[in-house]
Amino acid sequence: MIKIWVRVAWLMTIGLCMIGAANSTPPTAEDFIPQFSQFTISPNGEYIAVLRPVDGRNALMVQSLDNPHDITTIPSGPDTYILDYRWYNDELLLMNVGWGTSLRRTARPEDVNGLRALSIRLTETSVMIQDLGTWFLGAITDDLSNDRSRVLVNYVDYQSANYVSHAAELNVYTGGTRRVSRGRSGWNGHFVTDTRGRVRVLVDGDQDTDRVWMQNLGSVDWNLVHESPRRSAAAMNPWKVLENGRFLYLFSAHEGRVGLYKMDMEAPGTLERVYLHDEYDLTNFVWSDQGGRPLYVTFVADTLEYHFFDDGARSRHERINRLLPGGNEYVVSSDDANNRHIVYSSGPGEAPVYYLLDEEAHSINELAIGYPQLPQEEMAHVEAFSYHARDGLEIPAYLAVPPHIGEAPYPLIVWPHGGPHYVRESQEFDGLRQFLATRGYAVFAPNFRGSWGYGNEFASAGLREWGGAMQDDITDGVQHLIDQGTVDPSRICIVGWSYGAYASMIGLVQTPELYQCGIAINGVYDLRAVQRELGRNFQYGLQDWWRYSMGRDADDLARVSPARHADRIHAPVLILHSEEDRTIPEGQHDLMVDAMRHAGVEYQEHVFEEGDHSMNFGPSMIETYQLVEEFLAEHLQ
């Protein structure tokens, strides 16, 4: 039988697919707000769901594939924000919602995560929404696919001395719970199940130690199988118990990079390597619950790449790449029959497009364009390159160059990423990077030491190097581009978000001769003060993490805190912050602004009432883009 695959455009009645025409003027700030995210397909393959902005906040939209006029829309409310969701069965979705004042900082530990889970039940006549209480989707340990009404959730007992974690069955129709497993004394505990939903593994620890425990079937006792110094390379990150409950699959970096290993549950202790890449850390592991077998792992070189264990998954991926050549394509959601799939396609200068792959019908249909108004010919090419830092370390980096910018040297935006750890840049499409490029600037994005993905040695080289070697890597990259004749040394601005905002401000302090301006969004500016603030607000996990990342010596922290050295800033600054940022206290913004005011620094500031740490509120993000554009036009032209 000859199989003929057909690619057609499937235009949904709610306007999911809108092709933007080429325009002689640059795309607007509004055009860089993604119109679709988190496309998924229902277990029976008959419905798709997607998040898209309505009045600045996400709305969940569900549509029948057979009847495009059958649409259900659940918007965010005035005091809520839909963060993400997942299908539970063919009629019910679970939704993760920021609720009321939980969007703002609180001193109550039980509200630190402060989210509400809602179950959305689709019926023939109405939509029923059930409030399930204070949970969040990241806490769902297992969907319990053999159960028609419950999921297994991980929750923390905030009344216990060490915030002990427990596992409970949550009824998704009533919100009722029943505890099924009790954790041990330790913080940040979470549970791992086998493919039948049975709790088998507990991961917990304390300030000094990470631990992995196993539980035999029918027993309530936990047996310690692994112990390692906290956050060391020897730590284990368990994923799932597979192969008929025999083997625990886990990530570990004890061989120099994050690799996939398995441990025999009947003879715990020894790890068997499943896959270790020669150069890059693994980022994700996907398995089949039905077969209890591994399917593939992923890693990021310059774009997302795969290593397959399953022939069916490999052949599907190869078939998709033949049908959609030139980009980076991967399946983001599949039905239970493994027949219909949502495919994500993007590239270094290509905005994401979503497709519906139907294996039985031998067709692939375009569903939606993530940024429908962006003209492809205006997108910047993103080049991968590397340079050597002053101590000889090779630093991977990317340079986005607009197509119509003319000959070098170019005006440059330096874009240090956030994090700074467990984050990295890549060639994948980035809306803000492309926005800056369409304004006529080259954009330099370095993976300075400490960035994720390049192995233990590279990652650990960034620890306690805030304002030190990590910043030197950024500076050395800019100097490399100047020496190569690629950029104009008289037109360079450093722009950053989160840790990148810190890097922007400390860059202005330490190398004032290098930059003509700086922009900082939702950043940290006084390292001593932010650690004290987190302790007062009971965010001990985050406080512990930042002490690990920044260090805790008071004099060292003061030395690399931009708010304490504002008198050394000579370039104009744009500084922005969101009141709803629950990651970095607004007090950090106030400290930096006060310091610049007293030092006589030229600055502009703006505080948004709405928008979280990532500014996930449409009007606030649009205004952020506009303020950045206006500031750069004033100081780099």
N, C-alpha and C positions, 0 to 999 in steps of 0.2 A: 504493500500500500504506500503510495506517495503522499507524504504530508506537505501541505502547502500552508505556510504561515503568512498571514495577512496583517499588515499594519495600517490601521485606519484611525482617524481622529474621532473621538467619542465626545460630542459636545453635550454637557449636562445642562439641564434646564435652569439650574440655579447659577449658571454662568461660571462654572469651575474652570473652563478653558477659555481664556481670553488672550488672543495673540496681539502683542503690542506692535504697532507700526514704527518703522524707523523715523527718527525725528532729527532735525538739524540742531535743536537745542538739547542740552544735557537732560537726562531724566531728572525728575523732581525728587525731593526727599520722600514724598509719599510713595513713589515708585519702588523705593528700596525697602518698604515694609512687606515682609512675606505674607502672601494671601492664603497660604495653606501650609499646614504642618501636621505631622503625625497621622498620615493616611493609614488606615487599617481596613481589613476585610473581616466580615463576620465568620464564625466557625463554619456555617453552612454555605458560605460563598455567595449569599444572595444580597448582602448589603455592604456598603462601604461607609466608613465614618471618617471625619476629618475635623481638625480645628481650623477656624478661620476668624479673623478679627471682625467684630461687630461693635461699633461705638467704642473702639479702642481696646476692647478686651476680647478674649477668646470666646467664641461660641462653638458648641459641639453640634455638628451637622451629620445626620444619618440619612442615607439615600438608598433606595432600592435599585439594584442593577438592572432588573427586568422592567421596572416602571419608574423612569426618571422623575415623574411628577410626584412620587411618593417620597416626601422629604419631611424630616423631623428636625427642628432646630431648638437647642437648649442654650440660651445665652447666659453669660455671666450676669450677676445682679449688681446693683450699685455698691454693695459691700462684699462682693465675692469675686473670685477670679479663677477660671478653669485653668488648671496647670497641665494636667494630662488625664488620660483615661485608658481603659482597656476593656475588651469584650470579655464577659464572663460566660455567656452562652448566647444563643441566637436571638434572645429577646431582652437581654439585660446587659448593661454596661456599668462599669464602676468608674467613678469620676473623682479626681483629686482636686479639691477646691480650697483656695485660700479664703479664710472666713473672717470678716469683720476686722477687729483690731489685731488679728494674728498676722496681718500684713505689716504691722509696725512692731518695733522692738518692745519686748516685755520683760519684766523681772521675774515672771513666774516660770519655773523650769518646765512645768507640764505644758506650757504654751510655746516653748521654743520652736517646736515643729508646727504647732498650732493649726493643723489642717483638718478639713472635714472630708470624709468619703461619702459620696452619694451614689446610690444605685439607680440607674435609669431603666425602667421597664417599659418596653415598647409593646403596646397592644393595638388591636384593630381600631379602637375608638379614642385612645388617649395615651398620654405619657405619664406614668406614675413615678415620682421621685421619692426615694426613701433615704432619710438621713441616718447614716450608720454610725455616727459618732466621731470621736477624735482619732482617726486613723489616717494613714496616707499610703498610696499605692506602692511606694518603695518598701513598705512593711509587709506586703503580701508575700509570704514565703512559698506558698504553693496554691494553685488554683483548684486543687482537689478535683481533677477532671472526672473522677469516678463518683463524685457527689454532685447532686443537682441543686444544692442550696447553700453550700458553705465554701469558704476559703480559709486557708491557714494564715494567720497574721502573727507578726512579731510585735510585741509591745513592751514598754518599759514601765516598771513599777517605780514611779518617782517618789514614793513614800519610803522606799528602802534606802539603806545607808549608801549603797553603791550603784543605785539605779539598775537593779537586776532585771534582765530581760526574760520574758516568758513567751510561749507559743500558745495561741488559742484558736479555736474554730469560730469563725464569724459567719453568722447567717446573713446572707446578702439580701434577704427579703424582709427580715425583721430587725436586724441589728443585734440580735442576741449573741452572746459569746459563751464559750466553754473552754477553760484552760486545759490543754492537753500535755504540756511539758513545761517544767520549771527550770529556768536557767540557774547558774551558780552565781556566787558573789563575784561581780566583775562588771565593767562598763562596756558599752557598745556591743553587747552580745547580739548575735543573730543565729538563726537555725537553718539547717540544710536538710532536705528531704530526699527520699528515693522517688522513683517514678509512680509509686502508688500513694504518695502523699504522706508517708510515715516519717516522723522526725527521727533522724539518725545521727546528726552532727550538730554540735554547738561550737561557735567561735566566740570567744570573749577575751578579756584581759584586764590589765590595770595600767597604771602609769608607766610601769617598767617592763611588762611582759605580755606577749600575745600567746593564747592557748587554743588548742583544738581538742575537743572532746568527742568521743563516740558513744553511742548508746545501742546496746543489743536489743533486738526485737523482743518485746514482752517485758523489758526491764525498765525501771525508772532511774537506774544508776548511770552516772556519767563516768567514763573511763578516759583519763588523760592520755592522748596519743602523741601530742607534739607541744613543745614549749620553746619559745625563742624570745630574744630581746625585742621590745616593742619597735615595730617598723623596720626591723632588720631584714636583710636579704633572705634570711632563713624562714621568714614568716610564710604561712600558707593562706591562700584565699580559696576556700572550697566553693565549688559551683553546684554539683549534683552527684547523687549516688545513682549509678547506672549499672547496666549489665546484670539485671535481675537482683539488684540490691547488693551486689558483690563488691563493686569498686567505687571509691570516692574519687571523682575527678576534681582537680584543683589547679590553681595557678601558683607558681613559686618562682622566685628569682635567685635561688641559691646557686645556680650555675652562671650567674652574671647577667642574665636577662630574664624577663618574665616568660616562662614556658608553661606548657600543659603537661601535667603529670597525673598518675593515678595511684591510689593506695588500696591494697587489699583489705577490706573490712574484717576479714577473718584472720588476718595476720598483719595488723597495723604496725606502722613504723617505717617501712621501706617504701621509697617512691620509685615508680617505674616511669621513665620519661616517655611521653607520647609524642610531643613535638616541641622543638626549640629552634627558633630562627637564628641564623648566623649573625644577624646584625640588629634586629628590631625586637622590642617587647611586644608580646601578644596583647590585644586589647579586648577581645570578646571570644566567648565560647558558645557554640550553639549545638544543641542535641535534640534527639527525637524522643519524646515521652512515650510514643506508641511502641517504638522498638527498643527503647532504653539504650540507645547507642549514640556515640558522638557523630556530628555531621561535619562541622568545620570550625576553624579558628580564624580570626582576623588580626591584621597588624597594619600599621601605617608606614609606608616608605615615604613617598611624596604624596600618594593617594592611598585610599583603602585597598588592601590586597587580602587574598584568601589562601588558606591551605586546607584542602578537603580530605576528609576521611571516608566520605560516603559517595559512591559513584553517581547516585541519582542527583544529589545536590550539585556535584561537579558538572554533570552534563547539562543541568538546567542553567547553571551560571554561564557555561560556554555558549549555550543556545541564545541566551539573552544578549550576550556580547556580540554575537553574529547579527542579531536583529537590530541592535542599537549600537553600531560601531562608533568609535571615536571618543566616547565619554567614559565615565566610571559608573557602572550599573550594578545594583544589588537589590535583592528581594528584602522588603521591609515588613511584609505581612503576608500570610498564607492562610487559606481555609484548611479545615481539618482533613479534607480529602487530598490535599496537596495538588489541587487542580487549578485553582485560581490564585493569583499572586499579585500584590501591589509591588511594582518595580520603581525604584528611585534611580534617576539618571542625572548626572551632573558632570562637570569637568572644571579644569583650572580657570577658564573664563566663561563657563557656561552655567547659567542659572538652572536650578533643579527643575526637572519635569517628572511627573508621575504617570505611570502606565499601568494598565490592567492586562496581565498575561493570563490567557485562558488556554490551558494545555489541551483540553478535550476539543475545543473549537479551533485549535491551531491559529490563534489570533493574538495580536498585541495591540491594544487600543490606548491612545493618549487620553489620560484623565484630566490633567491640569498642569499648568505652568506655575511654579512657585512664585515667581515675580513676573506677572503677565505683561507688564508695561515696559520692561527693560529691553531695548533693542540689542540684539546679540552683537552687532557690529561695533557697539560702543563699549563693550566689556574689555577690560585690560587682560593682556596676556600675563600669566604668572610664571616666572622663570625660577627654577630651583638652582641654587649655587651654594658654594661654601667659601669660607675664608678662615684664616688662622688668627686666633686671639694672641695677645702679647706674650702669653706663656706657651704658645705653640699649639694649644688645643684647637682642633678643627670644629668650626661652628656651622651647622647647616642653616640655610636661610632662603628666603623667597623675595623676589622683587616683582611687583606688579607694575607694568608699564602701559599707559593708555595708548590706544592704537594711533591717535592723531596728535601726539604730543610733540612731534618733530624730533630734531637731532639732540643728542646729549651735549652738554650736561643738563639734567632735569632738576626742577624743584622737587624736594623730597619730603615725604612724611615718614617719620620713623615710628613704627607701630609695634612696641613691645607687648607681648601677649599677657593675659592675666594669669592667675594661679598663685605663685609662679610654678608650683610643682603639679604633676599629674595633668599638665596642659601642654600643648605644643601647637605650632603652626603647620600647615600643609598646603598643598596646591588646591585643595577643595574650595568651592565657591564660598566667598565671604562677602556678605552684603555691604558692611561698612567699609571694608577694604576697596571694594569696587566703587562705592559712592565717592570715596576720596579720589580714586583714579579718574572718574568721569569729570572731576573738577580740574583736571590738568596736572595732577601730581603723580610722580612715581611713589610707590609705597614699599618700604623696606620692613620685612617681618622676620626677625632673627629667632632661631631656637637656641637662645643662650643656654649656658650650662645650667642644669637644674630642670630643663624641659623634659617632658615625658617621652618615652619611646625608644631611647637610644642605649638602654642598658643601665646597670646599677652605677657604674663608675661615673658616667656622664650626669646622671640624676643627682647623685650624692655630692658631686662637685659644686652644686648650687646651694647646699644647706648652709645656713647662717652666712650667706653672702649677699644679703640685701645691702645695696649700696657698695658692694665690693666687687668680686670677680664677675657676678652676673651683670652688673652695670658696665664693667670694663668690656665685656663681650659686646654689648650694644654699641658703646663708644667706638670700639675697634672696627665694628662692621661699618659704621658711618664713615670712618676714616678710610677704610678700604675702598668704598664707593667713590669717595673724593679722589683718592690716589689713582683710581682707574679712569677718572674723567667722566664717570657716569652721572654724577650729581653736581649741582651748583652749590658750592659751600656758603654762598651768601643767601640761600633760600632753603633753609632746613627747619622744620618744626617737628617736635616730638609730641606724640599724641598717644594717650593710653587710658585704659579702663581697668579698674580694680588694681591688681598688682601693677599693671601697665601704667596706671595713673601715678602710682608711687615712683616707678621708673622714670616717668616724665619729669616729675618735680625734682627728684634727686639728680637727674641729668642736668637740669637747669642750675642746680646748686653746685655740682662738682665740675661741670664743663660748660660754664656760661658762654664761652667763646664759640661753642659749636652750634648753638641753636638760636634762631631768630624769634622763636615763640614756643610756647608749650600749652598743651590742653590736657586736663586731668578730669576724669569722670568716675565718681563713686570710688575714691581711692583712700589709701592709708597714708598718713603723713607724719604721725608721731607714734613710733613703734612702742615706746614705753606706755604711752597713754592708752593705746588700743588694747594692750594686754590687761591693764587694770580694768578697763571698761567691760571687757568680756567676763572677767571674774565677778564683777558686781552684778552682771546680768545673768549669772548662772550658766553661761555658755562655756562650761568647762572643757568640753571636747574641742571646741574651736580654739579656746585659749591654749590648751595643751598642744594643739597642732601648730599654732603660730609660734609658740615658744620653741618647738622643734625646728621650725622653718627659719625663724628670725634669730634665735638665740635668746638669752635672758639676762645677759650682763647689762646693767643699767647704763654704764658709760658707753659701751659699744652701741647700744640702741640709740642713745642720744646723738652719738656722732653721725649716724646715717639717717636721722629723722629730718626731712625737709622743713617741717614746721619750726624746727629749732635753728635753722640756718637761712631763713628767708632773706636776710640782708645780703646774701651772696647771689640772689636771683636778679639778673639785669634785663631779662626779656619779658615781654608782656605775656600774661597767663589768662586762659579761660578755664574756670573751675566749676564743675557741675556736680550736683548730688540729688538723690531722691530720698524723700522722707520715708518711703516704704522699703528702703534698703535694710534687710534684716541680716545682712552679712557684715557690713561695715557701718559702725555708728555714725550718725550725722555729725556728732561732735568732732570727728576727724576733719570734716569739711570746715567747721567753724574755727577749729584751731589754726588751720592753714590760712584761712581768709584773714583772721585776726593778725597772724604773724606777717602776712604780706602787707596789710594795712599799716602796721606799725613800722615796717621796713621801707615803706614808700614804693612798693612794687606796683607797676601798672597791671591791673587785673580787671577781669569781668567775672561775675559769678551769677549762678542761677540755681535755685533749689526747686525741684519739682514736687508737687504734692502727691502725685500718683506715679507709680512705676517702681518695680523692685530693683534688686541689684543689677539685673540685666536690662532694666528699663522696659519691661514687658507691658507697656501701656502705649498704644499706638500714638496718640497725640504727643506724649512726652518724648517718644523716640523721634518722631518727625521734627519736633522743635529742637531736639538735640542735634540732629543732622543740620538743620538750618543755622543754628548758632555756630556750629563748627565751621560750616561753609563760609559764613559771613566773617568770622574771626580770621580764618586762613586767607581770605581774599584781601583783608585789610593789612595783614602782616607779612605775606609771602609774595605778593604781586610786585 
